[in-house]
């Protein structure tokens, strides 16, 4: 009997060890707060993982910049210290070239056009382009349309001439603002509020929820709907961590990321409307009568400089031709 009990205990210990090996807690990061749509998207991804694996795979989301800036968390993902991160596509531009395509100014005619393009093979090809650079592209999240906000209304490209305009730390964004005739000032998002208040920069550009969430509407009151870019957000996974996963787990994680997109888009639409009400109540003015063509007509040099390979040219052409 004692030998039987010993055998049973050994089997139980062996099974417990096997289960502990199979259990997986992923660590994800996002710069924004817990209620921001991208964080809600990651949380939905975590819920799907837990549901589909009966709790074997879980995901902890570190929000509110708890693990650093987007640049810092990207570096952590690269070395495998962090499993995945949500970042805007712009910081990826210098890492995997094809991510420049959805960031290009005036590429998408509307949010619906953007969704259709990114949900197609075009989006999958752009995500896959990051594999060789140490990142596994899993999904695109919405980031709305980016517009300029400043201390004065912007109704045409002439209004931004000479303006010190904060941009993301990306070569493409520097060139985009140069093409507008403004003076690009790259800096992390966390420094922008003080920079605008002290006059280090005259303006910035972003979507309405970011304008509201960062409290920038307290400092500059004119949000001019240039809608010059619909650069999406990206969910990217560490290739070092990815290569340690089984093919089955890779498939589950990839699908959960894709399936979290509708929830993120719904949260985005809701937040966009809520943020608009907040900034209007805070005294912001929305400038809608913007001559977008005056901006779009100046973007030729940006396309010439950054759409440099046959693959990128093909992606741009396919997006533009998509009905």
Secondary structure, DSSP 8 states (H G I E B T S, - for coil): -HHHHHHHHHHHHHHHHHHHHH-EEEEEE-SS-TTSHHHHHHHHHHHHHHHHTTTSEEEEEE-TTTT--HHHHHHHHHTTSSSEEEEEGGGGTTTSGGGGGGGSTT--SSHHHHHHHHTSHHHHHHHHTTGGGTEEEEEEE----EEEEESS---SGGGGTT-EEEE-S-HHHHHHHHHHT-EEEE--GGGHHHHHHHTS-SEEEE-HHHHHHTTGGGT--EEEEEEEE---EEEEEEHHHHTTS-HHHHHHHHHHHHHTHHHHHHHHHHHHHHHHHHHHHTT-EEE----HHHHHTT-HHHHHHH--SHHHHHHHHHHHH--
